[in-house]
């Protein structure tokens, strides 16, 4: 999907971003879009948008995301720094780093992470990614 700027799902996701209806994106569609974004988009853009996504969260959303990602990181790589992350004090940067690690180093759990709520606002992140990707392609 993030290799073809004419892919119809990209425009649909970007339209959700523009309309503020990202909460209507089905979890499985958001998870698939996030996986495609993580795998195919420019790594610098991926890091930028993931950081922006978590930086825009409320403290409660950030703590929920940190807790979910910490649990997934602990299950996937118990010795990782993200497994030791304290959800109560985690910063947006730490949560974004945990997200990046889980999605890039443990792609087999990435879909469960997105669908299971570890990526709070997975639809919002997928829609944001689609909008930025299309803008970067002049669409």
C-alpha positions as CSV (number, residue, x, y, z in Angstrom):
1,X,0.0,0.0,0.0
2,X,2.7,2.5,0.9
3,X,4.6,1.7,-2.3
4,X,1.8,2.8,-4.6
5,X,0.5,6.4,-4.2
6,X,-2.5,5.4,-6.3
7,X,-3.6,2.6,-4.0
8,X,-7.3,3.3,-3.2
9,X,-6.9,2.5,0.5
10,X,-4.4,5.3,0.9
11,X,-6.9,7.9,-0.3
12,X,-9.6,6.4,1.9
13,X,-7.4,6.6,5.0
14,X,-6.3,10.1,4.1
15,X,-9.9,11.1,3.7
16,X,-10.6,9.8,7.3
17,X,-7.7,12.0,8.5
18,X,-9.1,15.1,6.8
19,X,-12.6,14.4,8.0
20,X,-11.5,13.5,11.6
21,X,-13.2,10.2,11.3
22,X,-10.2,8.0,11.9
23,X,-12.0,6.3,14.8
24,X,-14.3,4.7,12.2
25,X,-11.4,2.8,10.6
26,X,-11.7,-0.9,11.4
27,X,-8.9,-2.2,13.7
28,X,-7.8,-4.8,11.2
29,X,-7.6,-2.3,8.4
30,X,-5.6,0.1,10.6
31,X,-3.3,-2.7,11.6
32,X,-2.6,-3.7,8.0
33,X,-2.0,-0.1,7.1
34,X,0.4,0.4,10.0
35,X,2.3,-2.7,9.1
36,X,2.6,-1.6,5.4
37,X,3.6,1.9,6.5
38,X,6.3,0.5,8.8
39,X,7.7,-1.8,6.2
40,X,7.5,0.3,3.0
41,X,7.6,4.0,3.9
42,X,10.7,6.0,4.3
43,X,12.1,5.2,7.7
44,X,12.6,8.9,8.6
45,X,9.0,9.5,7.9
46,X,7.9,6.5,9.9
47,X,9.9,7.7,12.9
48,X,8.6,11.3,12.5
49,X,5.0,10.4,12.3
50,X,5.1,7.8,15.1
51,X,6.8,10.4,17.4
52,X,4.2,13.0,16.4
53,X,1.3,10.5,17.1
54,X,2.5,9.8,20.6
55,X,3.4,13.4,21.4
56,X,-0.2,14.5,20.6
57,X,-1.7,12.1,23.1
58,X,-3.3,13.0,26.4
59,X,-1.3,11.8,29.4
60,X,-3.9,9.1,30.0
61,X,-3.7,7.8,26.4
62,X,0.1,7.9,26.5
63,X,0.1,5.9,29.7
64,X,-2.3,3.3,28.2
65,X,-0.1,3.1,25.1
66,X,3.0,2.8,27.2
67,X,1.5,0.0,29.3
68,X,0.4,-2.0,26.3
69,X,3.7,-1.6,24.5
70,X,5.7,-2.4,27.6
71,X,3.7,-5.6,28.0
72,X,4.2,-6.6,24.3
73,X,7.9,-5.7,24.5
74,X,8.3,-7.8,27.6
75,X,6.7,-10.7,26.0
76,X,8.7,-10.4,22.7
77,X,12.0,-9.4,24.2
78,X,12.1,-9.7,28.0
79,X,15.6,-8.2,28.2
80,X,14.9,-5.1,26.1
81,X,15.0,-1.6,27.5
82,X,11.3,-1.2,26.5
83,X,10.3,-4.2,28.6
84,X,11.6,-2.2,31.6
85,X,9.8,1.0,30.7
86,X,7.6,2.3,33.5
87,X,4.2,3.2,31.9
88,X,3.4,5.7,34.7
89,X,6.5,7.9,33.8
90,X,7.1,7.0,30.2
91,X,7.6,9.9,27.8
92,X,6.2,10.2,24.3
93,X,9.7,9.6,23.0
94,X,10.1,6.4,25.0
95,X,6.7,5.1,23.8
96,X,7.5,6.0,20.2
97,X,10.8,4.1,20.5
98,X,9.0,1.1,22.0
99,X,6.5,1.2,19.1
100,X,9.3,1.4,16.6
101,X,11.1,-1.5,18.1
102,X,8.1,-3.8,18.4
103,X,7.0,-3.0,14.8
104,X,10.5,-3.3,13.2
105,X,12.1,-6.1,15.3
106,X,9.0,-8.2,16.1
107,X,6.7,-7.8,13.1
108,X,5.0,-11.1,14.0
109,X,3.4,-9.4,17.0
110,X,2.8,-6.0,15.3
111,X,-0.7,-6.8,14.1
112,X,-1.7,-8.0,17.6
113,X,-0.2,-4.8,19.0
114,X,-2.3,-2.6,16.7
115,X,-5.5,-4.5,17.0
116,X,-5.1,-5.2,20.7
117,X,-5.0,-1.5,21.5
118,X,-1.3,-1.1,22.2
119,X,-1.3,1.5,19.5
120,X,-3.8,3.8,21.0
121,X,-5.5,5.5,18.1
122,X,-4.2,3.0,15.5
123,X,-6.7,4.4,13.0
124,X,-5.5,7.9,13.7
125,X,-1.9,6.9,13.1
126,X,-2.8,5.0,9.9
127,X,-4.8,8.0,8.6
128,X,-2.0,10.4,9.5
129,X,0.5,8.2,7.7
130,X,-1.6,8.0,4.6
131,X,-2.1,11.7,4.5
132,X,1.6,12.5,4.9
133,X,2.6,9.8,2.4
134,X,0.2,11.2,-0.2
135,X,1.4,14.8,0.4
136,X,5.0,13.7,0.1
137,X,4.0,12.2,-3.3
138,X,2.3,15.4,-4.4
139,X,-1.3,14.1,-3.9
